[in-house]
Each structure stands twice: as structure tokens, then as C-alpha cells.
């Protein structure tokens, strides 16, 4: 995850950017939860895949449909 760096044999320390990385991971998780909830409300099945968007495949074609717009505060 890139949150720690090896400081020596058998020793690690948190990376200088660990806080920023954790915040980004949390934000991404919140976005995914919102998308999954909205898809379920719209009755749209995601199929067997558990990934909504995989950054590793960002260069591939993405096909879908818009089920809502705007922001919803919980």
C-alpha cells in the first residue's frame, strides 16, 4: 500500500505521505459505497465483479449508464 518504508533489516517506519494516502483511500471507499448504494436503489446489478472502476484498467473503454447526478449528503 506504500504506507511504510523499510528502515533496515526487520524494521519499518511510516512513510512521510502515509496520512495523505490513507485519506485518499477513505475518500475512494466512500465514493464506492455511495455508488453501490445508488446502483442497488436503481435496481442495477453489478454482475459478479466486485470492482466498480479499476485504475489499473483506466486506458480501456468504459461502458455504462448514468443513474443519478449531484451530491447526496448522508
N, C-alpha and C positions, 0 to 999 in steps of 0.2 A: 504493500500500500504506500510505501515511501514515507512512512511516519517516523521511522527511526533510521539511524545510520550506525554502521559498525564503528566502534571507538577503539577496538582492539580485540584480540582473541577472546571470545566468550563475553564480550562487553558491548553493549549498545547504548546509544543515547538518542533522545528525541531530536528529530531534525528541527531546524530553525523555522521551517514552514509547516510544522505539524498542525498548528491551530487553524491556519487558513485551509489546509486540506480537509480537516475534519468538518469545518463549517460548510465547505462546498459539498462534501459527501452528504451532510444532513439536508442541505437545500435540495439536492438531487433526489434524495429519498422522499422529501415532502412533495415534490413535483410528481414523482411516480405514483405515490399514494393517491394524490388528487386525480390523476389521470385514470388510474384503475377504478376509483370510486365512480367517476363520471361515466366511464365506459360501462360499468355494471348497471348504473341507473338507466343508461340509454339502451340496455339490453344487448350490448355488443360483446360477443365472445372474442377473447384474445387468442383462442386456439390453445395449443399445448405449450407454446413458447412462454417463458416467464419474463422475457425482456421486452420492454416497450421500444426502446431505442438503444442500440449498441454502438458506442462511439468508435469501436474498432471497425465497424462496417459503414462509417459515415459517407464513404465515397460511393456506396451502392444506391440504387434507385429506391426511394421510399414511396409506397403507395398507401393511401388511407383516405379517411373522410373526416371532416370537421364535425364534431358532435356538440360543440359549445364554444363560447368565446368569452373573454373577460376574466376577471378575477373573482373568486369566491372566498370570503373570509369565514373561517370556522369559529 
